[in-house]
Amino acid sequence: NPASVTAWAAATDTHGGAIWGVGGIASDGKNPFVTTGNTFSPPDWEGGEAVIRFQPGPIFSGSPADYWVPENWLTLDSLDFDLGSSGPLLVDVPGATPSHLVVALSKDLNMYLLNRDNL
């Protein structure tokens, strides 16, 4: 529906950090999940190299429960090892704790397995 097109920008003080990877957006039926790519020379973290869960709307709350960033995000940025080079994969593991998971891949050959209910 062109009348309800929305946009979201990860970075405000730098460039990059886009939702661009293969696979695009994942959804659990309520919340869209995305991964974001690298930013360029950010002074602080600005939304790049992240797994982000949007609330219905879609709205990014900014709450730590709605995003995850690896501790080495700045290194990933500087080496162009995007976390957002592929879309997130949602996995349910009944009986496990936590049972609602999201898998994110990075160009540094790491795989991140996260609790998608509380990133």
N, C-alpha and C positions, 0 to 999 in steps of 0.2 A: 504494500500500500504506500505509494509515494507521499501521501499526506502525513504519514507517521514516521518518516525517515528521521533517525537520530544519529548523532556522532559522538565519539568519545576520544579525547586526546590524552595520552599517557603523560606526556611531558609538557611543562609550561615554560621552563627556562632553557631548554635544549631541544635538539632535534632527535627524531627516531622514537623508539619505544612503541612501535606500532603493533597492531594485531595483524600479522601478515602471513603467518606460516601455512603450510599445506595442511589441510584438514579443517581449518577454520574454527568455528565455534562449536562447543559441545553443550548439551543441556540435560539436566536431570528431570525435565518436564516442568520445572519451576524457575530455576536459575540458569542463566547462560554462564559458561566457563570459557575463559580464553587464556592463552599465553601471549606474552609480549616480547618483542625483540629488544636489541640493544639500543641504548641512547648514545649520544656523542658528547663526550666531555661534560657530563653533568656535575654540578657542584655538590649535589646530594641526590639520593635516590628519587626518581621522578616517574616511576611507573614502568620502567623497562625491566627486562629479565624477570618477569613475574608470572605467577598463576593468579588470575583474578576471577572472583565470583561476583557477578552482578546480581543485585536483588531485583525482583520483578519491577518492571518499568521500562527499560532497564535502568537501574540506578547503581552507581558505585558508591558504597557507604564510606569507604576510607577506613573502616574498622579492620584491625589486624585479623579478625576472624574471616574477612572477605578477601584477603590476599596473602600470598607467600612469596618471599624473595630469598634466594640463596645468600648466605653470608658473603660469598665471593662475587657478588653481582658486579662490582666495579672491575674486577679482573675479567669476568665474562664480557663486559662491555668493551674493555680495551683490546681484547683478543678477538672480538667479533664471534664469540662462542655463544650465539643466541640461545636462550631458553625457548624463545618463541618461534624457532625454525620448524616446529610441527605443532599441530593443535593438541589440546589436552584429550586424554582418553579417560572416560569415566568407567569405573569398575565397581560392581557390587559383590561383596564376599559375605553372604549370609552366615551368621554365627561367629564372624570375626569381630574383634574390637580394635579399631573402628571398622565398620562394615561398608561405609560409603567412601570410596577412594577415588583419587584422580592421579593419573600417571602423566608426568611431563618429561620430555626428552630434551637434551641440550646438545649443541654441537661439540661440546667437550667430552662426549661419549658417556655422560652420566645420565642415569634415569632417576627421577625423583618420585617417590610414592608418598602421597599426602592424604590426610583426612580431609575430605572435601566439605564436611560439615563445620569444620573449624580450621581454616588454613593457618 
